[in-house]
């Protein structure tokens, strides 16, 4: 994933704004992982947590997969790292590699972008079997955006702990 980060549009419609913020936060996660070795990317925060930058990348691949492919597109696909839909399993990346995690994440981001582009509008209503509720593409995009915001905060702390790098 490119580490060039373009800010979201300052003047745009709702869809373009949501898309811009999602892409900005996707690029932020990639930026936080830039120029680190596999070993550094696997470095865990503190016991008992297994959280690492690679774990966050894997987790966000599962988030993208679930919300866009399973919920919005109604694809019958399993999660990549869990048979029980346990999102925490993705955090344990002790044997993961940059290639494995980033390839999976990039594939899911591309699926998500395609699904969003092909949707008629943000008002498309989908029914989530897992949660037993109807929701719109707007809600899904907002939820995924909030997931990135929260986890990019974690990525800030993880990166600082690895090599002292702080900032955007």
TORDO-953552 format. One line per 8 residues: number of its first residue (from 0); for each residue z, x, y of N, C-alpha, C, O, CB. Coordinates in pm, 1 decimal. Glycine has a CB too. Layout:
# residues N
NUM = Z,X,Y,Z,X,Y,Z,X,Y,Z,X,Y,Z,X,Y; ... .
This chain:
# residues 168
0 = 0.0,84.9,-116.5,0.0,0.0,0.0,0.0,89.8,123.2,76.0,186.4,130.3,121.9,-96.8,-0.4; -83.6,58.3,218.0,-92.3,138.8,338.9,39.3,135.7,414.5,105.8,32.4,422.4,-206.0,89.8,428.4; 76.0,250.9,470.2,199.5,255.2,547.8,172.8,235.7,696.4,265.0,243.4,777.6,271.5,387.2,525.0; 47.7,210.6,732.4,18.5,174.1,870.5,73.7,34.4,892.7,48.1,-57.5,814.9,-135.7,180.7,901.5; 149.0,20.3,999.0,213.9,-107.9,1022.8,165.6,-163.2,1155.4,181.2,-100.8,1260.4,368.3,-94.0,1021.6; 106.9,-281.1,1148.5,57.3,-349.0,1267.2,152.0,-463.4,1298.3,184.3,-544.1,1211.1,-88.9,-400.2,1247.4; 195.9,-469.8,1422.5,285.8,-578.0,1461.0,217.2,-712.8,1453.1,95.1,-722.6,1464.9,338.8,-555.3,1601.0; 297.1,-816.9,1433.1,239.4,-951.4,1427.2,178.8,-989.9,1561.5,215.7,-933.7,1664.5,346.0,-1054.2,1385.8 .
8 = 86.3,-1085.1,1561.3,23.3,-1124.9,1687.1,125.3,-1188.4,1782.3,215.0,-1261.7,1740.5,-92.1,-1222.8,1660.1; 109.1,-1158.8,1908.4,198.7,-1215.4,2009.4,156.7,-1355.6,2051.0,239.5,-1438.2,2089.3,203.6,-1125.2,2131.4; 26.8,-1380.7,2042.7,-24.8,-1513.9,2073.7,-119.5,-1552.4,1961.3,-227.2,-1494.6,1946.6,-97.1,-1517.9,2214.1; -78.1,-1650.6,1882.3,-159.6,-1694.4,1768.7,-107.5,-1828.0,1720.0,-0.5,-1873.5,1760.5,-158.1,-1589.4,1653.7; -184.2,-1889.4,1633.2,-139.6,-2013.3,1571.2,-29.1,-1985.1,1470.3,2.9,-1870.2,1439.6,-257.1,-2085.3,1503.5; 27.3,-2092.7,1420.5,140.2,-2079.9,1328.1,103.6,-2000.7,1202.5,178.2,-1912.1,1160.8,190.9,-2217.9,1288.6; -7.7,-2031.9,1144.2,-47.7,-1965.1,1019.9,-71.4,-1816.4,1041.3,-26.3,-1733.7,962.1,-173.7,-2029.7,963.2; -141.7,-1782.9,1147.6,-169.4,-1642.1,1176.4,-40.1,-1568.0,1207.9,-25.8,-1450.9,1172.8,-268.3,-1629.0,1293.8 .
16 = 53.4,-1634.6,1273.4,182.3,-1573.1,1305.4,261.4,-1546.5,1177.6,313.6,-1436.5,1159.3,263.6,-1663.4,1401.1; 270.8,-1645.2,1089.4,341.9,-1624.7,963.0,275.7,-1514.4,880.5,343.6,-1428.3,824.3,346.7,-1755.7,882.1; 144.7,-1517.8,873.9,70.2,-1415.6,799.8,95.5,-1277.6,859.5,116.8,-1180.9,786.4,-81.1,-1447.2,800.4; 93.2,-1268.4,992.0,115.8,-1141.1,1060.4,255.4,-1085.8,1035.2,271.9,-966.3,1010.7,93.9,-1157.7,1209.3; 357.0,-1173.9,1041.3,493.3,-1128.0,1015.3,511.2,-1086.2,869.8,579.3,-987.4,842.2,593.5,-1237.4,1050.8; 451.2,-1159.9,776.1,459.5,-1120.9,635.0,397.0,-982.6,614.5,456.9,-896.0,550.7,389.0,-1225.8,545.1; 278.1,-962.6,668.0,213.1,-833.3,650.5,290.9,-720.8,718.9,295.7,-608.9,667.7,71.0,-838.6,705.0; 350.9,-749.2,832.2,433.8,-650.9,901.7,552.2,-610.3,812.9,582.6,-491.7,800.4,484.1,-707.7,1037.4 .
24 = 617.5,-707.0,752.6,733.2,-675.8,668.1,692.2,-612.0,535.6,765.9,-529.6,481.6,813.7,-802.2,641.3; 577.6,-648.5,483.8,526.7,-580.6,363.7,503.3,-432.6,395.5,540.8,-344.5,318.1,394.3,-647.9,313.0; 441.4,-407.3,509.2,414.9,-268.7,549.9,544.8,-194.5,578.7,553.3,-73.9,555.4,324.1,-265.5,673.9; 645.1,-264.0,628.4,774.5,-200.8,654.8,836.5,-149.8,525.1,887.4,-37.8,520.6,870.2,-299.8,724.2; 832.4,-231.1,419.8,887.8,-186.9,292.2,812.7,-63.2,241.7,874.9,31.6,193.7,881.0,-300.7,187.8; 682.0,-63.7,252.0,603.9,53.6,210.3,641.0,175.4,294.4,653.6,285.9,241.7,452.4,25.1,221.9; 658.3,155.8,423.3,693.7,265.1,513.9,828.3,326.0,477.2,845.1,447.8,484.6,696.5,215.5,658.3; 924.0,243.2,438.0,1056.7,292.6,400.8,1050.8,379.6,275.4,1140.5,460.4,251.2,1152.5,175.3,378.5 .
32 = 945.8,363.1,196.2,931.0,438.9,71.9,837.1,558.6,86.6,821.3,637.7,-6.3,880.2,347.8,-37.9; 775.6,571.0,202.8,673.8,671.9,224.9,729.3,813.4,208.5,840.2,843.6,252.5,613.9,655.4,362.8; 650.7,898.7,144.7,677.4,1042.5,132.0,802.0,1075.2,49.9,858.9,1183.2,65.5,691.5,1103.0,268.5; 844.9,984.9,-36.2,958.6,1012.0,-123.5,910.3,1030.3,-266.8,811.0,970.0,-307.6,1062.7,898.1,-115.3; 980.1,1112.8,-342.4,947.2,1134.0,-483.0,996.4,1014.9,-565.2,1074.3,932.5,-517.4,1009.6,1266.4,-535.1; 949.9,1007.6,-688.7,998.6,903.6,-778.8,1150.0,911.3,-792.0,1218.7,809.2,-789.2,932.4,916.2,-916.9; 1201.4,1032.7,-806.5,1346.5,1050.0,-820.1,1420.5,995.3,-697.9,1521.6,926.5,-711.8,1380.9,1198.6,-840.0; 1370.0,1025.9,-578.8,1434.5,974.9,-456.8,1423.7,822.9,-448.8,1518.5,755.8,-408.0,1371.1,1038.8,-331.4 .
40 = 1309.3,768.8,-487.6,1290.5,624.1,-484.0,1380.7,551.5,-584.0,1411.9,433.8,-566.0,1145.2,590.2,-512.0; 1422.2,622.1,-689.2,1512.7,562.9,-789.4,1659.7,579.5,-752.4,1746.9,521.8,-817.4,1487.7,625.6,-926.0; 1687.5,657.1,-649.7,1826.6,684.3,-611.6,1897.8,553.3,-578.2,1851.2,475.7,-494.8,1832.8,781.9,-490.6; 2011.2,529.9,-644.3,2084.2,404.3,-629.4,2183.3,411.1,-513.8,2230.8,518.1,-475.9,2157.2,369.8,-758.8; 2212.9,293.8,-459.2,2298.2,286.3,-341.4,2440.7,333.3,-369.2,2483.1,435.8,-315.9,2300.7,144.9,-288.9; 2513.5,261.3,-450.3,2649.3,299.8,-487.1,2694.3,213.5,-604.3,2654.3,97.5,-614.7,2746.9,285.3,-366.2; 2776.3,268.5,-691.8,2822.8,190.6,-806.0,2902.3,68.2,-759.4,2973.4,77.4,-659.4,2908.8,278.1,-899.0; 2892.9,-41.8,-826.0,2820.8,-64.0,-950.8,2676.5,-108.3,-928.5,2607.0,-140.7,-1024.8,2893.1,-167.1,-1033.7 .
48 = 2629.9,-110.3,-803.7,2495.1,-157.6,-774.2,2389.6,-65.7,-834.1,2405.6,56.4,-834.9,2474.9,-169.0,-623.9; 2282.3,-124.8,-883.8,2167.2,-47.4,-931.8,2054.1,-50.9,-829.2,1942.1,-9.5,-859.1,2117.8,-101.9,-1067.8; 2082.2,-99.6,-710.0,1980.3,-115.2,-606.2,1922.5,19.2,-563.9,1995.7,114.6,-537.4,2038.9,-187.1,-485.1; 1790.9,24.8,-558.0,1717.6,143.3,-513.3,1593.4,94.8,-440.0,1561.3,-24.0,-442.6,1679.9,237.8,-634.0; 1524.1,186.6,-375.2,1399.8,147.8,-308.2,1296.7,98.1,-408.6,1228.3,-0.8,-382.6,1342.7,265.8,-228.5; 1284.6,165.1,-523.3,1190.7,116.4,-625.2,1234.7,-19.1,-678.4,1151.1,-104.0,-709.2,1178.9,217.3,-740.9; 1364.5,-39.6,-689.3,1415.5,-170.2,-731.2,1378.6,-278.9,-632.3,1345.7,-390.7,-671.9,1566.1,-165.2,-748.1; 1383.8,-246.7,-503.4,1343.5,-344.5,-401.2,1194.3,-375.4,-410.1,1154.0,-490.9,-396.6,1377.9,-292.4,-260.4 .
56 = 1112.9,-274.1,-432.5,968.8,-295.9,-445.3,941.5,-386.2,-566.1,861.9,-479.8,-557.4,893.0,-160.0,-459.5; 1006.8,-358.2,-677.2,989.3,-441.1,-796.5,1038.2,-583.8,-771.7,972.9,-680.3,-811.6,1064.0,-379.5,-915.8; 1152.5,-596.4,-706.2,1207.6,-728.6,-675.2,1110.5,-808.5,-588.4,1088.1,-927.1,-612.6,1343.8,-715.0,-604.2; 1053.6,-743.8,-488.1,961.5,-815.2,-399.2,831.2,-849.4,-470.7,765.7,-947.4,-434.9,932.3,-731.5,-274.1; 792.5,-771.5,-570.0,677.5,-810.6,-652.1,708.6,-940.9,-724.3,623.5,-1029.5,-732.5,641.2,-698.9,-754.1; 830.5,-953.0,-776.8,871.4,-1076.2,-845.7,879.9,-1193.7,-748.8,842.3,-1305.7,-783.6,1006.6,-1056.2,-915.3; 928.9,-1169.1,-628.4,937.5,-1274.8,-526.9,798.0,-1325.2,-492.1,774.7,-1446.0,-490.5,1009.4,-1223.4,-399.6; 705.3,-1234.5,-464.2,567.6,-1272.8,-432.0,506.6,-1351.3,-548.9,443.5,-1455.0,-528.5,481.6,-1147.0,-399.9 .
64 = 525.8,-1301.6,-669.5,470.3,-1364.5,-789.2,523.8,-1506.1,-805.8,447.9,-1599.8,-830.5,502.5,-1280.9,-913.6; 654.2,-1520.5,-792.0,716.9,-1650.9,-811.6,671.7,-1750.8,-707.6,624.5,-1859.2,-742.1,867.5,-1638.1,-808.1; 685.3,-1716.4,-581.8,660.9,-1815.3,-476.6,514.0,-1848.7,-458.8,479.5,-1964.8,-436.6,716.3,-1765.9,-346.5; 426.9,-1749.6,-468.1,285.5,-1779.2,-445.2,212.7,-1819.6,-573.6,141.0,-1919.7,-574.9,217.1,-1658.7,-383.5; 230.0,-1744.0,-679.9,153.6,-1773.8,-801.5,214.9,-1888.4,-881.3,144.0,-1979.9,-923.1,144.4,-1649.8,-889.1; 345.5,-1883.9,-902.4,408.5,-1984.7,-987.4,432.1,-2114.9,-912.0,398.9,-2222.2,-962.5,540.3,-1932.3,-1042.5; 489.3,-2107.2,-791.4,520.6,-2229.8,-717.6,395.6,-2288.0,-650.9,359.0,-2402.4,-678.0,628.6,-2202.1,-612.0; 330.6,-2211.2,-564.7,218.1,-2266.5,-489.2,95.3,-2288.4,-577.1,34.8,-2395.6,-573.9,182.6,-2174.4,-373.5 .
72 = 58.7,-2188.3,-654.6,-65.6,-2196.1,-732.1,-45.7,-2256.4,-871.0,-142.7,-2280.1,-943.0,-126.0,-2058.4,-745.6; 77.5,-2280.7,-908.0,113.5,-2342.5,-1037.2,58.4,-2266.3,-1157.2,16.2,-2325.9,-1256.3,63.2,-2485.5,-1041.8; 59.6,-2135.0,-1146.8,16.4,-2051.4,-1258.4,130.1,-2040.3,-1359.1,246.9,-2030.9,-1321.4,-27.8,-1910.7,-1209.3; 96.0,-2041.5,-1483.6,194.8,-2027.6,-1590.3,201.2,-1880.4,-1629.7,146.3,-1839.3,-1731.9,159.1,-2117.9,-1713.8; 269.2,-1802.3,-1546.7,283.5,-1659.2,-1572.3,432.3,-1624.0,-1574.7,511.4,-1681.6,-1499.9,207.9,-1575.0,-1464.3; 469.7,-1530.3,-1659.9,609.8,-1487.9,-1663.4,637.4,-1390.4,-1549.5,544.4,-1341.2,-1485.5,644.4,-1422.9,-1799.8; 764.3,-1362.8,-1524.4,797.7,-1254.3,-1434.0,759.2,-1123.7,-1503.1,744.7,-1119.7,-1625.3,949.9,-1256.5,-1394.9; 743.1,-1019.8,-1426.9,699.2,-892.1,-1481.7,812.1,-822.4,-1557.1,788.7,-765.8,-1663.8,647.1,-802.0,-1370.1 .
80 = 934.8,-825.4,-1503.2,1043.9,-748.2,-1561.0,1152.4,-832.2,-1628.0,1252.0,-776.6,-1674.1,1105.7,-665.0,-1455.4; 1136.2,-963.5,-1634.7,1241.4,-1045.4,-1693.3,1184.2,-1163.8,-1770.0,1098.6,-1236.6,-1719.8,1335.7,-1094.5,-1585.3; 1232.3,-1181.7,-1890.9,1193.2,-1298.0,-1969.8,1272.0,-1422.4,-1929.9,1229.0,-1534.4,-1957.5,1212.7,-1269.7,-2117.9; 1386.5,-1403.8,-1865.4,1473.6,-1516.4,-1829.3,1467.6,-1552.0,-1680.8,1552.2,-1627.0,-1632.2,1616.1,-1484.4,-1867.0; 1370.8,-1500.5,-1609.6,1359.6,-1522.6,-1465.0,1485.5,-1477.2,-1391.7,1537.5,-1545.8,-1303.7,1332.9,-1670.6,-1435.7; 1531.8,-1360.3,-1430.9,1647.2,-1298.1,-1366.9,1594.1,-1193.7,-1269.4,1551.4,-1085.5,-1309.7,1745.0,-1233.7,-1472.8; 1597.1,-1227.0,-1142.7,1540.6,-1138.6,-1040.4,1617.4,-1008.2,-1026.7,1561.9,-909.3,-978.8,1537.6,-1209.2,-907.2; 1743.3,-1005.4,-1067.5,1823.8,-884.8,-1054.8,1777.8,-775.4,-1151.1,1800.0,-657.1,-1125.2,1970.1,-917.2,-1079.2 .
88 = 1714.1,-813.5,-1261.8,1666.5,-715.4,-1359.0,1571.8,-615.8,-1291.3,1572.7,-497.3,-1324.5,1595.7,-785.9,-1477.3; 1491.9,-662.4,-1198.9,1395.0,-575.7,-1130.9,1463.8,-466.0,-1050.4,1405.2,-360.4,-1026.5,1305.6,-658.6,-1039.2; 1589.1,-490.7,-1008.2,1660.1,-390.0,-928.5,1686.8,-261.7,-1005.8,1687.6,-153.3,-947.4,1791.0,-446.7,-878.9; 1708.8,-272.7,-1136.8,1738.9,-154.4,-1216.2,1609.3,-79.9,-1245.1,1539.8,-107.9,-1342.8,1811.5,-192.5,-1348.2; 1579.1,14.0,-1159.4,1453.1,87.6,-1169.1,1476.9,231.2,-1214.1,1402.5,321.4,-1175.8,1379.9,86.2,-1034.5; 1580.0,252.8,-1295.1,1617.6,388.9,-1335.5,1506.5,462.4,-1409.3,1503.5,585.5,-1410.3,1740.3,384.2,-1422.6; 1415.9,388.5,-1470.7,1304.5,452.4,-1543.0,1169.9,420.3,-1478.1,1064.7,453.3,-1533.0,1303.5,407.3,-1690.1; 1173.2,357.0,-1363.2,1049.7,316.0,-1295.5,983.7,434.3,-1225.6,1046.7,536.6,-1198.9,1078.5,204.6,-1194.0 .
96 = 855.6,417.1,-1197.0,781.7,516.2,-1118.7,720.1,446.4,-997.7,703.1,324.5,-995.5,671.3,586.2,-1205.2; 687.9,526.4,-898.7,620.1,472.8,-780.6,493.6,398.6,-823.1,468.3,287.0,-777.7,585.6,586.3,-680.4; 415.1,460.1,-909.4,288.7,400.0,-951.8,311.4,264.3,-1016.1,245.3,166.7,-980.5,215.7,492.3,-1049.0; 403.8,257.4,-1109.9,431.8,131.4,-1181.3,476.5,22.3,-1084.0,423.9,-89.0,-1086.2,540.3,153.2,-1289.5; 573.2,54.6,-999.4,629.7,-46.2,-908.9,530.3,-86.7,-800.3,511.0,-205.6,-775.0,758.0,6.7,-844.4; 467.9,10.8,-736.9,377.1,-20.9,-627.1,249.5,-89.2,-675.4,197.1,-176.9,-606.7,341.8,105.2,-551.3; 198.7,-50.7,-792.4,80.8,-119.0,-845.5,110.1,-266.5,-869.9,30.2,-353.0,-834.0,34.0,-52.2,-975.6; 224.4,-294.8,-930.7,262.5,-435.0,-955.8,280.1,-509.6,-824.4,232.6,-622.3,-810.4,392.9,-442.5,-1038.9 .
104 = 347.1,-448.6,-728.7,371.6,-512.5,-599.2,239.9,-538.7,-525.7,218.7,-647.7,-472.5,464.3,-424.8,-512.6; 152.2,-439.0,-523.0,24.2,-456.0,-454.4,-58.5,-567.2,-516.7,-121.7,-645.0,-445.3,-54.5,-325.9,-456.5; -58.8,-575.5,-649.2,-131.7,-684.3,-715.9,-76.6,-820.3,-672.5,-153.1,-912.5,-644.2,-122.7,-669.5,-869.9; 54.9,-832.2,-667.6,114.7,-960.4,-630.2,89.8,-994.1,-483.7,67.2,-1110.3,-450.1,264.2,-958.5,-657.9; 93.5,-894.9,-397.4,64.4,-918.4,-255.2,-79.8,-966.5,-239.8,-106.0,-1059.4,-163.5,88.1,-788.9,-171.2; -172.8,-904.4,-311.3,-312.6,-947.0,-302.7,-331.3,-1088.7,-356.2,-406.6,-1167.0,-298.3,-402.3,-850.0,-379.6; -264.0,-1122.4,-465.5,-267.7,-1260.5,-516.0,-213.9,-1355.8,-409.6,-274.2,-1459.6,-382.2,-185.1,-1273.9,-647.6; -100.3,-1320.2,-349.8,-38.1,-1406.1,-249.7,-130.0,-1426.0,-129.6,-144.4,-1537.9,-80.3,95.3,-1347.0,-204.6 .
112 = -191.4,-1319.3,-83.1,-283.9,-1330.6,31.4,-400.4,-1423.2,-2.1,-439.6,-1506.5,79.7,-337.3,-1191.2,72.3; -455.5,-1408.5,-122.0,-567.9,-1493.2,-162.2,-525.6,-1639.2,-169.5,-596.3,-1726.7,-119.5,-623.9,-1447.7,-297.6; -412.9,-1665.7,-230.2,-363.5,-1803.4,-243.5,-340.8,-1864.8,-106.1,-378.3,-1979.6,-81.9,-232.8,-1807.2,-325.9; -280.2,-1789.7,-17.3,-254.6,-1840.8,118.6,-385.6,-1866.0,192.1,-401.1,-1969.8,256.3,-167.3,-1741.5,199.0; -480.0,-1772.8,183.7,-609.2,-1788.5,252.6,-684.4,-1910.6,203.5,-747.9,-1980.7,282.3,-695.5,-1664.2,233.2; -677.5,-1936.9,72.4,-754.1,-2046.9,13.4,-687.9,-2182.6,31.1,-752.7,-2284.9,9.3,-775.5,-2021.1,-132.7; -563.4,-2186.6,69.1,-493.0,-2314.1,89.2,-548.7,-2383.9,212.6,-575.0,-2320.2,314.5,-339.4,-2291.8,103.7; -566.0,-2513.9,202.6,-621.9,-2591.1,313.5,-540.1,-2580.6,441.2,-595.3,-2568.0,550.5,-633.5,-2735.1,274.1 .
120 = -409.4,-2585.7,426.7,-322.8,-2579.4,544.4,-182.6,-2540.8,502.3,-152.5,-2532.0,383.3,-321.5,-2714.1,619.8; -97.0,-2517.9,600.8,43.7,-2489.5,573.5,116.9,-2613.1,523.7,227.7,-2603.2,471.0,111.9,-2435.7,698.5; 55.1,-2729.6,540.3,117.5,-2855.1,499.8,91.7,-2891.2,353.7,133.4,-2997.7,308.2,68.4,-2966.0,587.8; 23.4,-2803.5,279.6,0.1,-2828.3,137.8,136.2,-2842.8,70.3,222.0,-2755.3,82.5,-84.6,-2713.0,72.2; 155.0,-2952.3,-0.2,282.3,-2977.6,-67.4,269.1,-2940.6,-213.8,174.5,-2980.3,-281.8,325.6,-3125.8,-51.9; 365.3,-2864.2,-260.4,370.8,-2826.8,-401.3,505.6,-2869.8,-456.1,603.4,-2881.9,-382.3,348.4,-2673.2,-420.9; 509.5,-2892.5,-584.9,634.7,-2930.2,-649.3,682.0,-2813.4,-734.3,608.7,-2764.9,-820.5,617.9,-3059.0,-735.4; 802.8,-2768.8,-710.2,859.3,-2661.3,-789.0,934.8,-2719.7,-907.2,1034.7,-2789.7,-890.3,951.3,-2572.9,-703.3 .
128 = 886.1,-2690.3,-1026.7,954.4,-2735.7,-1148.0,1091.7,-2671.3,-1158.5,1188.8,-2734.7,-1199.9,870.8,-2703.4,-1273.0; 1098.1,-2544.7,-1120.5,1224.4,-2472.1,-1132.9,1334.5,-2533.6,-1048.6,1447.9,-2547.7,-1094.4,1205.4,-2327.8,-1093.7; 1301.3,-2570.3,-925.1,1401.9,-2624.7,-834.2,1396.8,-2777.1,-825.8,1483.9,-2839.0,-764.7,1383.9,-2565.7,-696.2; 1295.0,-2837.7,-887.1,1285.5,-2983.1,-888.6,1264.6,-3044.4,-751.4,1309.7,-3156.0,-725.8,1408.2,-3040.4,-949.4; 1196.2,-2972.2,-662.5,1176.8,-3019.9,-525.6,1033.1,-2998.3,-480.2,962.5,-2909.8,-528.6,1273.4,-2949.0,-430.1; 992.1,-3082.7,-385.0,864.1,-3062.6,-318.2,885.6,-2969.0,-200.5,992.4,-2968.2,-139.4,802.5,-3197.8,-271.5; 784.1,-2890.5,-169.4,791.4,-2800.2,-54.3,649.8,-2771.3,-5.7,551.9,-2797.2,-75.7,866.0,-2667.4,-90.8; 641.1,-2717.8,114.0,510.9,-2685.0,171.7,484.3,-2535.0,163.2,575.4,-2455.3,141.1,503.4,-2732.0,318.0 .
136 = 357.9,-2498.5,181.1,321.8,-2357.4,190.3,395.7,-2293.5,307.8,434.8,-2177.1,299.6,168.3,-2340.5,206.2; 414.9,-2366.3,414.6,489.8,-2317.6,530.8,629.3,-2271.3,489.0,673.0,-2162.7,527.1,500.2,-2427.8,638.8; 699.2,-2354.0,410.4,832.6,-2317.9,364.9,827.0,-2193.6,276.7,911.0,-2104.5,289.7,897.0,-2434.7,288.9; 728.3,-2187.0,187.0,715.7,-2072.0,98.0,694.0,-1944.7,178.8,760.6,-1844.1,154.2,600.1,-2092.8,-1.3; 602.5,-1947.3,274.2,576.3,-1828.0,355.0,700.1,-1788.0,434.0,731.2,-1669.4,444.9,458.4,-1852.4,450.5; 770.2,-1885.4,488.6,892.1,-1857.1,564.4,998.7,-1797.7,473.6,1065.7,-1701.3,510.6,945.0,-1984.8,632.0; 1014.4,-1854.9,354.9,1114.3,-1803.4,261.0,1084.4,-1658.4,222.2,1174.1,-1574.2,223.0,1119.7,-1891.6,135.3; 959.3,-1629.4,188.5,922.9,-1493.7,149.0,942.2,-1398.0,266.4,986.9,-1284.9,247.2,777.0,-1488.9,98.6 .
144 = 909.6,-1441.3,385.1,932.0,-1360.4,505.0,1080.3,-1327.7,521.0,1115.5,-1213.7,551.3,879.9,-1433.6,630.1; 1166.6,-1425.7,501.2,1310.8,-1402.1,510.7,1359.0,-1306.8,401.9,1447.2,-1224.4,426.5,1386.8,-1534.2,501.4; 1302.4,-1317.0,282.3,1336.7,-1223.0,174.5,1303.3,-1079.6,217.0,1383.7,-988.2,198.5,1260.8,-1259.6,43.4; 1184.7,-1061.3,273.7,1148.4,-927.0,319.6,1242.1,-878.9,428.9,1285.0,-763.5,427.0,1004.4,-924.9,370.0; 1274.5,-965.3,524.1,1363.9,-925.2,632.0,1497.4,-876.7,579.3,1548.2,-772.9,621.6,1385.3,-1040.0,727.7; 1554.0,-953.0,486.1,1683.5,-915.7,429.3,1672.9,-784.9,352.0,1755.3,-695.3,370.0,1736.3,-1027.2,337.8; 1573.0,-773.4,267.0,1563.6,-654.9,182.6,1515.7,-532.2,259.2,1546.4,-419.8,219.5,1470.7,-681.8,66.8; 1442.0,-550.8,367.0,1406.0,-434.8,449.2,1529.9,-377.8,517.9,1535.3,-258.1,546.1,1299.5,-473.5,554.4 .
152 = 1629.1,-462.2,544.9,1757.1,-411.3,594.0,1823.6,-322.8,489.4,1878.0,-217.3,522.0,1850.1,-527.2,632.2; 1819.1,-366.3,363.2,1871.2,-282.5,255.6,1792.9,-151.2,248.5,1850.6,-43.8,231.9,1864.2,-357.1,120.2; 1660.4,-162.1,261.5,1575.8,-42.4,253.3,1609.9,56.9,363.8,1603.9,177.8,341.5,1427.6,-80.9,261.7; 1645.6,8.0,482.5,1687.8,97.2,591.0,1805.8,183.9,548.2,1804.7,305.6,566.7,1725.1,15.9,715.9; 1907.6,119.8,490.7,2026.9,192.9,448.6,1998.0,287.1,332.3,2047.2,399.9,329.6,2136.8,95.6,409.8; 1918.4,240.8,236.6,1884.0,325.8,123.6,1809.1,450.9,169.6,1840.3,561.7,126.1,1799.7,248.0,22.6; 1711.6,433.1,256.7,1632.7,548.2,304.5,1720.0,645.5,382.1,1707.7,766.9,365.4,1515.6,501.0,393.0; 1807.5,593.8,466.0,1896.4,682.5,541.6,1983.9,763.3,446.0,2008.5,881.5,469.8,1984.5,601.1,639.5 .
160 = 2030.8,700.8,338.8,2113.1,771.1,242.3,2038.5,877.7,164.4,2099.2,973.7,116.9,2172.0,674.0,147.9; 1908.4,862.2,150.9,1827.7,957.4,74.6,1797.7,1082.2,156.4,1821.4,1193.9,110.5,1697.2,892.2,28.9; 1745.6,1063.6,277.8,1703.7,1181.5,354.7,1737.2,1174.4,503.5,1690.8,1257.4,581.7,1556.4,1200.9,339.2; 1817.2,1076.0,542.2,1858.9,1065.8,681.9,1760.3,997.9,773.7,1787.2,983.2,892.9,1886.0,1199.1,733.9; 1645.6,955.6,720.6,1545.7,890.0,803.3,1593.9,752.8,847.5,1633.1,669.9,765.4,1413.7,878.0,728.0; 1590.6,730.0,977.1,1627.4,598.8,1032.4,1515.9,552.8,1125.6,1430.3,631.6,1165.8,1764.9,605.1,1108.6; 1518.2,426.2,1158.6,1419.0,375.2,1252.2,1328.5,273.7,1189.2,1346.9,232.5,1074.7,1337.6,486.9,1307.6; 1230.0,234.1,1266.8,1145.2,122.3,1225.8,1066.5,145.6,1099.0,992.0,57.8,1055.6,1051.4,90.0,1333.9 .
